[in-house]
Amino acid sequence: MDWRDEGALLAVRRHGENAAIIEVFTPGHGRHAGVVPGGASRRLAPLLQPGVQLDLTWRARLEDHIGTFTVEPLRSRAGLLGDRGALAALNAVCALLHQALPEREPHPGLYAATIGLLDRLGEDPDWPLAYVRWELGLLEDLGYGLDLASCAVTGAREDLAYVSPKSGRAVARGAAGDWADRLLPLPPCLLGHGPAGADEIAEALRTTGHFLEHRLFPDLGSRPMPEARRRLVALIARAG
């Protein structure tokens, strides 16, 4: 069995004396693991960092074996090392995908969105807004999408201000009534409007984070929210 694809490196760990096991996110083969012979060597170890984009060839005797990867770098993300915020976002992306994606299940749309976001980190000052929209897309792609088109109570499409923590549907300001303090915020950036400041981004991440932490991860076996995502949210909150 063998295939060739490209992918973003999500995680790496040493395997034996000189090898490494890497986990990558590819458009055609989803989240996939494999052994890189020599992956812990002086030549390869510096290349195998989270977020790097790789050309991959995977080989195994049987399809359900872990197999081995031959890797060639396509794009390094080493330039993010000097940008604390962008690096925190990269680590959050990799950690969320590592925790949330099912093994070997293709998600080509999410892959394209992920590479688009990683390409913007460190280059575009509006990357926090792009990150929020990426989390919305992650929820959508995995079956936990929010319905923000109209009010769940009245059907209105204007003055949407809240999200129901139970249904994930939008609620208009005038329809919230006494329930307003129990609802999640719906800042304009979650509706596709921008730009957005740090306070608004933090509000949006509170809402997407609720559905990650209380809907998605419990369905994956009560996995905890990745610490890398918590660090990113804390960094953005401090900026606000």
KETOR-683642 format. One record per residue: residue number from 1; residue in one letter; y, x, z of N, C-alpha, C, O, CB in turn. Coordinates in steps of 0.2 Angstrom, whole numbers, plus 5000, padded with zeros to 4 digits. Glycine has a CB too. Example, Ala and Ser with C-alpha at 12.3 -4.5 7.8 and 13.67 -1.06 7.14 Angstrom:
<atoms>
- resi,resn,npy,npx,npz,capy,capx,capz,cpy,cpx,cpz,opy,opx,opz,cbpy,cbpx,cbpz
- 1,A,4972,5066,5039,4978,5062,5039,4984,5066,5039,4983,5071,5042,4978,5057,5045
- 2,S,4989,5064,5035,4995,5068,5036,5000,5064,5039,5006,5067,5040,4997,5070,5029
</atoms>
This chain:
<atoms>
- resi,resn,npy,npx,npz,capy,capx,capz,cpy,cpx,cpz,opy,opx,opz,cbpy,cbpx,cbpz
- 1,M,4994,5004,5000,5000,5000,5000,5006,5004,5000,5007,5009,5004,5000,4995,5006
- 2,D,5011,5003,4996,5017,5006,4996,5023,5002,4993,5021,4998,4989,5017,5013,4992
- 3,W,5029,5003,4995,5035,5000,4992,5041,5005,4993,5041,5009,4997,5036,4993,4995
- 4,R,5046,5003,4989,5052,5007,4990,5058,5002,4990,5058,4997,4987,5053,5012,4983
- 5,D,5063,5004,4995,5068,4999,4996,5074,5003,4999,5073,5009,5001,5066,4993,5001
- 6,E,5079,5000,5001,5085,5004,5004,5085,5000,5011,5082,4994,5012,5091,5004,5001
- 7,G,5088,5003,5016,5089,5000,5022,5094,5003,5027,5095,5009,5026,5082,4999,5026
- 8,A,5096,4999,5032,5100,5002,5038,5096,5004,5043,5092,4999,5046,5106,4997,5039
- 9,L,5096,5009,5046,5093,5011,5052,5095,5008,5058,5101,5008,5060,5093,5019,5053
- 10,L,5090,5005,5062,5092,5001,5068,5091,5005,5074,5094,5005,5079,5089,4994,5068
- 11,A,5085,5008,5074,5083,5011,5080,5078,5017,5078,5075,5017,5073,5079,5007,5085
- 12,V,5078,5022,5083,5073,5028,5082,5071,5030,5088,5074,5030,5093,5077,5034,5078
- 13,R,5065,5032,5089,5062,5035,5095,5057,5041,5093,5054,5041,5087,5058,5030,5099
- 14,R,5057,5046,5097,5052,5052,5095,5045,5049,5096,5043,5045,5099,5053,5057,5101
- 15,H,5041,5053,5091,5034,5051,5091,5030,5058,5090,5030,5061,5085,5032,5046,5085
- 16,G,5026,5059,5096,5023,5065,5096,5028,5071,5096,5033,5071,5099,5018,5066,5090
- 17,E,5025,5077,5093,5029,5083,5094,5035,5084,5089,5040,5086,5091,5025,5089,5093
- 18,N,5034,5081,5083,5039,5083,5078,5041,5076,5074,5045,5077,5069,5037,5088,5074
- 19,A,5038,5071,5075,5039,5065,5071,5043,5060,5075,5045,5061,5080,5032,5061,5069
- 20,A,5045,5055,5071,5049,5049,5074,5047,5043,5071,5045,5042,5066,5057,5050,5073
- 21,I,5047,5038,5075,5046,5031,5073,5053,5028,5072,5057,5027,5077,5042,5027,5078
- 22,I,5055,5025,5066,5061,5022,5065,5060,5015,5063,5055,5013,5061,5065,5025,5059
- 23,E,5065,5011,5065,5065,5004,5063,5071,5003,5058,5077,5004,5060,5065,4999,5069
- 24,V,5070,5000,5053,5075,4999,5048,5076,4991,5046,5071,4987,5047,5074,5003,5041
- 25,F,5082,4989,5043,5083,4983,5041,5084,4983,5033,5089,4986,5031,5089,4979,5044
- 26,T,5079,4980,5029,5079,4981,5022,5080,4974,5019,5079,4969,5022,5073,4984,5019
- 27,P,5083,4974,5013,5084,4967,5010,5077,4964,5008,5077,4958,5008,5088,4968,5004
- 28,G,5072,4968,5005,5066,4965,5003,5061,4965,5008,5056,4961,5006,5064,4969,4997
- 29,H,5061,4968,5013,5055,4969,5018,5057,4967,5025,5053,4969,5030,5052,4975,5017
- 30,G,5063,4965,5026,5066,4963,5033,5066,4969,5038,5067,4975,5036,5061,4958,5035
- 31,R,5065,4968,5044,5065,4973,5049,5058,4976,5049,5053,4973,5050,5066,4970,5056
- 32,H,5058,4982,5048,5051,4986,5046,5051,4992,5050,5056,4996,5050,5050,4987,5039
- 33,A,5046,4994,5053,5045,5001,5057,5040,5005,5053,5036,5003,5049,5042,4999,5064
- 34,G,5041,5012,5054,5036,5016,5051,5038,5023,5054,5043,5025,5057,5037,5017,5044
- 35,V,5033,5028,5053,5033,5035,5056,5037,5039,5050,5035,5039,5044,5026,5037,5057
- 36,V,5041,5043,5053,5044,5048,5048,5041,5055,5050,5043,5058,5056,5052,5048,5049
- 37,P,5037,5058,5047,5034,5065,5048,5040,5070,5048,5044,5070,5044,5029,5067,5044
- 38,G,5041,5074,5054,5046,5078,5054,5053,5075,5056,5058,5078,5056,5047,5082,5048
- 39,G,5053,5069,5058,5059,5065,5060,5062,5068,5066,5068,5066,5067,5057,5058,5061
- 40,A,5059,5072,5070,5062,5075,5076,5064,5082,5074,5066,5085,5079,5058,5074,5082
- 41,S,5064,5084,5068,5065,5091,5067,5073,5092,5066,5077,5087,5066,5062,5093,5060
- 42,R,5075,5098,5066,5082,5100,5066,5085,5097,5059,5091,5096,5059,5083,5107,5066
- 43,R,5081,5097,5054,5083,5095,5047,5084,5087,5047,5090,5085,5045,5079,5097,5042
- 44,L,5080,5084,5050,5080,5076,5049,5083,5073,5055,5087,5068,5054,5073,5074,5048
- 45,A,5082,5075,5061,5085,5071,5067,5092,5070,5066,5094,5064,5068,5084,5076,5073
- 46,P,5097,5074,5064,5104,5073,5064,5105,5067,5059,5110,5064,5059,5108,5079,5062
- 47,L,5101,5066,5054,5102,5061,5049,5100,5054,5051,5102,5049,5049,5098,5063,5042
- 48,L,5095,5054,5056,5092,5048,5058,5096,5045,5064,5094,5045,5070,5084,5049,5060
- 49,Q,5102,5042,5062,5106,5039,5067,5107,5032,5066,5107,5030,5060,5113,5043,5068
- 50,P,5108,5027,5071,5109,5020,5070,5115,5019,5065,5120,5022,5065,5110,5017,5076
- 51,G,5113,5015,5060,5118,5013,5055,5118,5016,5049,5121,5014,5044,5125,5014,5058
- 52,V,5115,5022,5048,5114,5026,5042,5110,5022,5037,5106,5018,5039,5111,5033,5043
- 53,Q,5112,5022,5031,5109,5019,5025,5104,5023,5022,5106,5029,5020,5114,5016,5020
- 54,L,5098,5021,5021,5093,5026,5019,5090,5023,5012,5089,5017,5012,5088,5027,5024
- 55,D,5087,5027,5008,5083,5026,5003,5076,5027,5006,5074,5032,5009,5084,5030,4996
- 56,L,5071,5022,5005,5065,5022,5009,5059,5021,5005,5059,5017,5000,5065,5017,5015
- 57,T,5054,5025,5006,5048,5024,5003,5042,5023,5008,5042,5028,5012,5045,5030,4998
- 58,W,5039,5018,5009,5034,5016,5014,5027,5016,5011,5026,5014,5006,5036,5009,5018
- 59,R,5023,5020,5015,5016,5020,5012,5011,5019,5018,5012,5021,5024,5014,5027,5009
- 60,A,5006,5015,5017,5001,5014,5022,4994,5012,5019,4994,5010,5013,5003,5008,5027
- 61,R,4988,5014,5022,4982,5012,5019,4981,5004,5019,4978,5002,5014,4976,5015,5023
- 62,L,4983,5001,5024,4983,4994,5025,4990,4991,5026,4994,4994,5029,4978,4991,5030
- 63,E,4991,4985,5024,4998,4982,5025,5000,4981,5032,5006,4982,5033,4998,4975,5021
- 64,D,4995,4980,5036,4997,4978,5043,4997,4985,5047,4998,4985,5054,4992,4974,5047
- 65,H,4996,4991,5044,4997,4997,5048,5004,4999,5048,5009,4996,5045,4993,5003,5044
- 66,I,5006,5003,5053,5013,5005,5054,5016,5009,5048,5021,5008,5046,5014,5009,5061
- 67,G,5011,5013,5045,5013,5017,5039,5018,5022,5040,5020,5023,5046,5016,5012,5034
- 68,T,5020,5026,5035,5024,5031,5035,5030,5030,5031,5029,5027,5025,5021,5038,5034
- 69,F,5036,5033,5032,5042,5033,5028,5044,5039,5026,5043,5044,5029,5048,5030,5032
- 70,T,5045,5040,5019,5049,5045,5016,5056,5043,5016,5058,5038,5013,5046,5048,5010
- 71,V,5061,5047,5018,5068,5044,5019,5073,5049,5015,5072,5055,5015,5070,5043,5026
- 72,E,5078,5046,5012,5083,5050,5009,5090,5047,5011,5090,5041,5010,5083,5051,5001
- 73,P,5095,5050,5014,5101,5047,5016,5105,5044,5010,5106,5048,5004,5105,5052,5020
- 74,L,5108,5038,5010,5112,5035,5005,5119,5035,5008,5124,5037,5004,5110,5028,5003
- 75,R,5120,5033,5014,5127,5033,5017,5127,5035,5024,5123,5031,5028,5130,5027,5015
- 76,S,5130,5040,5026,5131,5041,5033,5136,5037,5037,5141,5036,5033,5132,5049,5034
- 77,R,5136,5036,5043,5141,5032,5047,5144,5037,5052,5147,5035,5057,5138,5026,5050
- 78,A,5143,5044,5051,5145,5049,5056,5153,5048,5057,5155,5050,5062,5143,5056,5053
- 79,G,5156,5046,5052,5164,5046,5053,5166,5041,5058,5172,5041,5060,5167,5043,5046
- 80,L,5161,5036,5060,5163,5032,5066,5163,5035,5073,5165,5032,5077,5159,5026,5065
- 81,L,5161,5041,5073,5160,5044,5080,5167,5045,5083,5167,5045,5089,5157,5051,5079
- 82,G,5172,5045,5080,5179,5046,5083,5182,5039,5084,5188,5040,5086,5183,5050,5078
- 83,D,5179,5034,5082,5182,5027,5083,5178,5023,5088,5173,5021,5086,5183,5024,5076
- 84,R,5180,5023,5094,5176,5020,5099,5175,5013,5098,5169,5010,5099,5180,5020,5106
- 85,G,5180,5009,5095,5178,5002,5094,5173,5001,5088,5169,4997,5089,5185,4998,5093
- 86,A,5174,5004,5083,5170,5003,5077,5163,5006,5079,5158,5003,5077,5173,5007,5071
- 87,L,5162,5011,5083,5156,5013,5085,5152,5008,5089,5146,5007,5089,5156,5020,5088
- 88,A,5156,5005,5094,5153,5000,5098,5151,4994,5094,5146,4991,5095,5159,4997,5103
- 89,A,5155,4992,5089,5152,4987,5084,5146,4989,5080,5142,4984,5080,5158,4985,5079
- 90,L,5146,4995,5078,5140,4997,5074,5134,4996,5079,5128,4994,5077,5141,5004,5072
- 91,N,5134,4999,5085,5129,4999,5090,5127,4992,5092,5121,4990,5093,5131,5002,5096
- 92,A,5132,4987,5092,5130,4980,5093,5126,4977,5088,5122,4973,5089,5137,4976,5095
- 93,V,5129,4978,5082,5125,4976,5076,5118,4978,5076,5113,4974,5075,5129,4978,5069
- 94,C,5117,4984,5077,5110,4987,5076,5106,4984,5082,5100,4982,5081,5110,4995,5077
- 95,A,5108,4984,5088,5105,4981,5094,5103,4974,5093,5097,4972,5094,5109,4982,5100
- 96,L,5107,4970,5090,5106,4963,5089,5101,4962,5084,5096,4958,5085,5112,4959,5087
- 97,L,5101,4965,5078,5096,4965,5073,5089,4967,5076,5084,4964,5074,5098,4969,5067
- 98,H,5089,4972,5079,5083,4975,5082,5080,4970,5087,5074,4969,5087,5084,4982,5086
- 99,Q,5084,4966,5091,5081,4962,5095,5079,4955,5092,5074,4952,5094,5086,4960,5101
- 100,A,5083,4953,5087,5083,4946,5085,5079,4945,5079,5076,4939,5078,5090,4943,5084
- 101,L,5078,4950,5074,5075,4948,5068,5067,4948,5069,5065,4953,5072,5077,4954,5063
- 102,P,5064,4944,5066,5057,4944,5065,5055,4950,5061,5058,4952,5056,5054,4937,5063
- 103,E,5049,4953,5063,5046,4958,5059,5044,4956,5052,5041,4951,5051,5040,4962,5062
- 104,R,5046,4961,5047,5044,4960,5040,5046,4954,5037,5042,4952,5032,5037,4961,5040
- 105,E,5051,4950,5039,5053,4944,5036,5060,4945,5032,5065,4947,5035,5054,4938,5041
- 106,P,5060,4945,5025,5066,4946,5022,5072,4942,5023,5071,4936,5024,5065,4946,5014
- 107,H,5078,4945,5024,5084,4941,5025,5089,4944,5021,5094,4947,5023,5086,4940,5033
- 108,P,5089,4943,5014,5093,4947,5009,5100,4945,5010,5105,4950,5010,5091,4946,5002
- 109,G,5102,4939,5012,5109,4937,5013,5112,4941,5019,5118,4943,5019,5110,4930,5013
- 110,L,5108,4940,5024,5111,4944,5030,5111,4951,5029,5116,4954,5032,5106,4942,5036
- 111,Y,5106,4954,5026,5107,4961,5024,5113,4963,5021,5117,4968,5023,5101,4964,5020
- 112,A,5115,4959,5015,5121,4961,5012,5127,4960,5016,5132,4964,5016,5122,4956,5006
- 113,A,5127,4955,5021,5133,4954,5025,5133,4960,5030,5139,4962,5032,5132,4947,5029
- 114,T,5127,4962,5032,5127,4968,5037,5130,4974,5034,5134,4977,5037,5120,4969,5040
- 115,I,5128,4976,5028,5130,4982,5025,5138,4981,5023,5142,4986,5024,5127,4983,5018
- 116,G,5140,4975,5021,5147,4974,5020,5151,4975,5027,5157,4978,5026,5148,4967,5018
- 117,L,5149,4973,5032,5152,4974,5039,5152,4981,5041,5157,4984,5042,5149,4970,5044
- 118,L,5146,4985,5040,5146,4992,5042,5151,4996,5037,5154,5001,5040,5139,4994,5041
- 119,D,5151,4994,5031,5156,4997,5027,5163,4997,5029,5168,5001,5027,5155,4995,5019
- 120,R,5165,4991,5032,5172,4990,5034,5174,4993,5041,5180,4995,5042,5173,4982,5035
- 121,L,5169,4995,5045,5170,4998,5051,5173,5005,5050,5171,5009,5046,5163,4999,5055
- 122,G,5179,5006,5054,5182,5012,5053,5187,5012,5047,5191,5017,5046,5178,5018,5053
- 123,E,5186,5008,5042,5190,5008,5036,5196,5002,5036,5201,5003,5034,5186,5007,5030
- 124,D,5194,4996,5039,5198,4990,5039,5200,4988,5046,5195,4987,5050,5194,4984,5035
- 125,P,5206,4988,5048,5208,4987,5054,5206,4980,5056,5206,4978,5062,5216,4987,5055
- 126,D,5205,4975,5052,5203,4968,5053,5195,4968,5054,5192,4962,5054,5205,4964,5048
- 127,W,5192,4973,5056,5184,4973,5057,5182,4968,5062,5177,4965,5062,5182,4980,5058
- 128,P,5186,4968,5068,5184,4963,5073,5183,4956,5071,5178,4952,5073,5189,4963,5079
- 129,L,5187,4954,5066,5187,4947,5063,5180,4947,5059,5177,4942,5059,5193,4945,5059
- 130,A,5179,4952,5055,5173,4952,5051,5167,4952,5055,5162,4949,5053,5173,4959,5046
- 131,Y,5167,4956,5061,5161,4956,5066,5160,4949,5068,5154,4947,5068,5163,4960,5071
- 132,V,5165,4945,5070,5164,4938,5073,5161,4934,5067,5156,4930,5069,5171,4935,5074
- 133,R,5163,4934,5061,5160,4931,5056,5153,4933,5054,5149,4929,5052,5164,4931,5049
- 134,W,5151,4939,5055,5145,4942,5055,5140,4938,5060,5134,4936,5058,5144,4949,5055
- 135,E,5142,4938,5066,5138,4934,5071,5137,4927,5070,5132,4925,5071,5142,4935,5078
- 136,L,5142,4924,5067,5141,4917,5064,5135,4917,5059,5131,4912,5059,5147,4914,5062
- 137,G,5136,4922,5055,5131,4922,5049,5124,4923,5052,5119,4921,5049,5133,4927,5044
- 138,L,5124,4928,5057,5117,4929,5060,5114,4923,5063,5108,4922,5062,5118,4935,5066
- 139,L,5118,4919,5067,5115,4913,5070,5113,4908,5064,5108,4905,5065,5121,4910,5074
- 140,E,5117,4908,5059,5115,4903,5054,5109,4905,5050,5104,4901,5049,5121,4903,5048
- 141,D,5108,4912,5049,5102,4914,5045,5096,4913,5049,5091,4912,5046,5103,4921,5043
- 142,L,5096,4913,5056,5090,4913,5060,5089,4906,5062,5085,4905,5067,5091,4918,5066
- 143,G,5093,4901,5060,5092,4894,5061,5096,4891,5067,5094,4886,5070,5085,4893,5063
- 144,Y,5101,4895,5069,5105,4892,5075,5112,4892,5073,5117,4893,5077,5104,4897,5081
- 145,G,5113,4890,5067,5120,4889,5065,5124,4884,5068,5122,4879,5070,5120,4888,5057
- 146,L,5131,4885,5068,5135,4880,5071,5138,4875,5066,5139,4878,5060,5141,4884,5075
- 147,D,5139,4869,5068,5142,4864,5063,5149,4863,5065,5151,4859,5070,5138,4857,5063
- 148,L,5154,4866,5061,5161,4866,5063,5165,4863,5058,5171,4863,5058,5163,4873,5064
- 149,A,5162,4859,5054,5165,4855,5048,5169,4849,5051,5175,4848,5048,5160,4853,5043
- 150,S,5167,4846,5056,5170,4840,5058,5168,4838,5065,5164,4841,5068,5168,4834,5054
- 151,C,5172,4834,5068,5171,4832,5075,5165,4828,5076,5164,4824,5073,5177,4828,5078
- 152,A,5161,4830,5081,5155,4827,5083,5156,4820,5085,5151,4816,5085,5151,4831,5088
- 153,V,5162,4819,5088,5163,4812,5091,5166,4807,5086,5164,4802,5086,5168,4813,5097
- 154,T,5172,4810,5083,5175,4805,5079,5174,4806,5071,5176,4802,5067,5183,4806,5080
- 155,G,5172,4812,5069,5171,4814,5062,5177,4817,5059,5177,4818,5053,5169,4807,5058
- 156,A,5182,4817,5063,5189,4820,5061,5188,4827,5059,5184,4831,5062,5194,4819,5066
- 157,R,5192,4830,5054,5191,4837,5052,5197,4841,5054,5198,4847,5052,5191,4837,5044
- 158,E,5202,4838,5057,5208,4841,5059,5208,4842,5067,5205,4838,5071,5214,4837,5057
- 159,D,5212,4846,5069,5213,4848,5076,5207,4849,5080,5206,4847,5086,5217,4842,5080
- 160,L,5202,4853,5077,5196,4855,5080,5197,4860,5085,5200,4865,5083,5191,4857,5075
- 161,A,5195,4859,5091,5197,4864,5096,5192,4867,5101,5193,4872,5104,5203,4861,5101
- 162,Y,5186,4863,5100,5181,4865,5105,5174,4865,5101,5173,4862,5096,5180,4860,5111
- 163,V,5169,4868,5104,5162,4867,5102,5158,4865,5108,5158,4867,5113,5160,4874,5099
- 164,S,5153,4860,5106,5148,4858,5111,5143,4863,5113,5140,4866,5108,5145,4851,5109
- 165,P,5142,4865,5119,5137,4870,5120,5130,4868,5119,5126,4872,5119,5138,4873,5128
- 166,K,5129,4862,5119,5123,4859,5118,5121,4858,5111,5115,4860,5108,5122,4852,5121
- 167,S,5125,4855,5107,5124,4854,5100,5126,4859,5095,5124,4859,5089,5127,4847,5098
- 168,G,5131,4863,5097,5134,4868,5092,5139,4864,5087,5141,4867,5082,5129,4871,5089
- 169,R,5141,4858,5089,5146,4855,5084,5153,4855,5087,5154,4856,5093,5143,4847,5083
- 170,A,5157,4855,5082,5164,4855,5084,5167,4848,5087,5163,4843,5086,5169,4856,5078
- 171,V,5172,4849,5091,5175,4843,5095,5182,4844,5094,5185,4849,5095,5172,4843,5102
- 172,A,5185,4838,5092,5193,4838,5091,5196,4838,5098,5193,4835,5103,5195,4832,5087
- 173,R,5202,4840,5098,5206,4841,5105,5206,4834,5108,5205,4833,5114,5212,4844,5103
- 174,G,5208,4829,5104,5209,4822,5107,5203,4819,5109,5203,4814,5113,5213,4818,5102
- 175,A,5197,4821,5106,5191,4818,5108,5188,4821,5114,5183,4818,5116,5186,4818,5102
- 176,A,5190,4827,5116,5187,4830,5122,5187,4827,5128,5182,4827,5132,5189,4837,5122
- 177,G,5193,4824,5130,5194,4820,5136,5193,4824,5142,5194,4830,5143,5190,4814,5136
- 178,D,5189,4821,5147,5187,4825,5153,5182,4830,5152,5181,4834,5157,5185,4820,5158
- 179,W,5179,4831,5146,5174,4835,5145,5177,4842,5143,5173,4847,5142,5169,4833,5140
- 180,A,5183,4843,5142,5186,4849,5139,5184,4855,5142,5183,4860,5139,5194,4848,5138
- 181,D,5184,4855,5149,5183,4861,5153,5176,4863,5153,5174,4868,5155,5185,4860,5160
- 182,R,5171,4859,5150,5164,4860,5149,5162,4862,5142,5157,4864,5141,5160,4854,5151
- 183,L,5167,4862,5138,5166,4864,5131,5168,4871,5130,5172,4874,5133,5170,4860,5126
- 184,L,5165,4874,5124,5167,4881,5122,5173,4881,5118,5174,4876,5114,5161,4884,5119
- 185,P,5177,4887,5118,5183,4887,5113,5181,4887,5106,5176,4890,5104,5187,4893,5115
- 186,L,5185,4884,5102,5184,4885,5095,5191,4888,5092,5195,4884,5089,5183,4878,5091
- 187,P,5192,4894,5092,5198,4897,5090,5198,4897,5082,5193,4896,5079,5198,4905,5092
- 188,P,5204,4898,5079,5204,4897,5072,5200,4902,5068,5198,4900,5062,5212,4898,5069
- 189,C,5199,4908,5070,5195,4913,5067,5188,4910,5066,5185,4913,5061,5195,4919,5070
- 190,L,5185,4906,5070,5178,4903,5069,5178,4898,5063,5173,4896,5061,5176,4900,5075
- 191,L,5184,4896,5061,5185,4891,5056,5187,4894,5049,5188,4891,5044,5190,4886,5058
- 192,G,5187,4901,5049,5188,4905,5043,5195,4907,5042,5197,4909,5037,5186,4901,5037
- 193,H,5199,4905,5048,5206,4907,5047,5208,4914,5050,5204,4916,5055,5211,4902,5051
- 194,G,5213,4917,5048,5214,4924,5050,5222,4925,5049,5225,4921,5045,5210,4929,5047
- 195,P,5224,4931,5051,5221,4936,5055,5220,4933,5062,5222,4928,5064,5225,4942,5055
- 196,A,5217,4937,5067,5216,4935,5073,5217,4941,5078,5215,4947,5077,5209,4933,5074
- 197,G,5220,4940,5084,5222,4945,5089,5216,4946,5093,5211,4942,5093,5228,4944,5093
- 198,A,5216,4951,5098,5210,4953,5102,5208,4947,5107,5203,4946,5108,5212,4959,5106
- 199,D,5213,4943,5109,5212,4937,5113,5208,4932,5110,5203,4929,5112,5218,4934,5116
- 200,E,5210,4931,5104,5206,4926,5100,5199,4928,5098,5195,4924,5098,5210,4924,5093
- 201,I,5199,4934,5096,5192,4937,5095,5188,4936,5101,5182,4935,5100,5193,4944,5092
- 202,A,5190,4938,5107,5186,4937,5113,5184,4930,5114,5179,4929,5116,5191,4940,5119
- 203,E,5188,4925,5113,5187,4918,5113,5181,4917,5109,5176,4913,5111,5193,4914,5112
- 204,A,5181,4919,5102,5176,4918,5098,5170,4921,5100,5164,4918,5099,5178,4920,5091
- 205,L,5170,4927,5102,5164,4930,5104,5161,4927,5111,5155,4927,5112,5165,4937,5106
- 206,R,5165,4924,5115,5162,4920,5120,5158,4914,5117,5153,4912,5120,5168,4917,5125
- 207,T,5160,4911,5112,5157,4905,5109,5150,4907,5106,5145,4904,5107,5161,4901,5104
- 208,T,5151,4912,5101,5145,4914,5098,5140,4917,5103,5134,4917,5102,5146,4920,5092
- 209,G,5142,4921,5108,5138,4924,5113,5134,4919,5117,5128,4920,5119,5142,4928,5118
- 210,H,5137,4913,5118,5133,4907,5121,5127,4906,5118,5122,4905,5121,5138,4901,5122
- 211,F,5128,4905,5111,5122,4903,5107,5117,4908,5106,5111,4907,5105,5124,4900,5100
- 212,L,5119,4915,5106,5115,4920,5106,5111,4921,5112,5105,4921,5112,5118,4927,5105
- 213,E,5114,4920,5118,5111,4921,5125,5107,4915,5127,5102,4916,5130,5116,4923,5130
- 214,H,5109,4909,5125,5106,4903,5128,5102,4899,5123,5098,4895,5125,5111,4899,5131
- 215,R,5102,4901,5117,5098,4898,5112,5093,4902,5109,5087,4902,5109,5102,4894,5107
- 216,L,5096,4907,5105,5092,4912,5101,5087,4916,5105,5081,4916,5104,5096,4916,5097
- 217,F,5090,4920,5110,5086,4925,5114,5080,4921,5118,5075,4924,5119,5090,4929,5118
- 218,P,5082,4916,5121,5077,4912,5125,5071,4910,5120,5065,4910,5123,5079,4906,5128
- 219,D,5072,4908,5114,5067,4906,5110,5063,4912,5107,5058,4912,5104,5070,4903,5104
- 220,L,5065,4918,5108,5062,4925,5106,5058,4928,5112,5056,4933,5112,5067,4930,5104
- 221,G,5057,4924,5117,5053,4926,5123,5058,4928,5129,5056,4933,5132,5049,4932,5121
- 222,S,5063,4925,5130,5068,4927,5135,5070,4934,5135,5071,4937,5140,5065,4925,5142
- 223,R,5071,4937,5129,5074,4943,5128,5081,4943,5131,5085,4938,5129,5074,4946,5121
- 224,P,5084,4948,5134,5091,4949,5136,5096,4950,5131,5094,4953,5125,5091,4954,5142
- 225,M,5102,4948,5132,5107,4950,5127,5108,4958,5127,5108,4961,5132,5114,4947,5129
- 226,P,5108,4961,5121,5108,4968,5121,5114,4971,5124,5120,4968,5124,5108,4970,5114
- 227,E,5113,4976,5128,5119,4979,5132,5124,4981,5127,5130,4981,5129,5117,4984,5136
- 228,A,5123,4983,5121,5128,4986,5117,5132,4980,5115,5138,4982,5114,5124,4989,5110
- 229,R,5130,4974,5114,5134,4969,5113,5139,4967,5118,5145,4966,5117,5130,4962,5111
- 230,R,5137,4968,5125,5141,4967,5130,5146,4972,5131,5152,4970,5132,5137,4967,5137
- 231,R,5145,4978,5129,5150,4983,5129,5155,4982,5124,5161,4983,5125,5147,4990,5128
- 232,L,5153,4980,5118,5158,4978,5113,5163,4973,5115,5169,4973,5114,5155,4976,5106
- 233,V,5160,4967,5118,5164,4962,5120,5169,4964,5126,5175,4962,5126,5160,4956,5123
- 234,A,5167,4968,5130,5171,4971,5136,5177,4975,5133,5182,4975,5135,5167,4975,5141
- 235,L,5175,4979,5128,5180,4983,5125,5186,4979,5121,5192,4980,5122,5177,4988,5120
- 236,I,5184,4974,5118,5188,4969,5115,5193,4965,5120,5199,4964,5119,5185,4964,5110
- 237,A,5189,4963,5125,5193,4960,5130,5198,4964,5134,5204,4962,5135,5188,4957,5136
- 238,R,5197,4970,5135,5202,4975,5137,5207,4976,5133,5213,4977,5135,5199,4982,5139
- 239,A,5206,4976,5126,5211,4977,5121,5216,4971,5121,5222,4972,5120,5208,4978,5114
- 240,G,5213,4965,5123,5218,4959,5123,5222,4959,5129,5226,4954,5130,5213,4953,5123
</atoms>
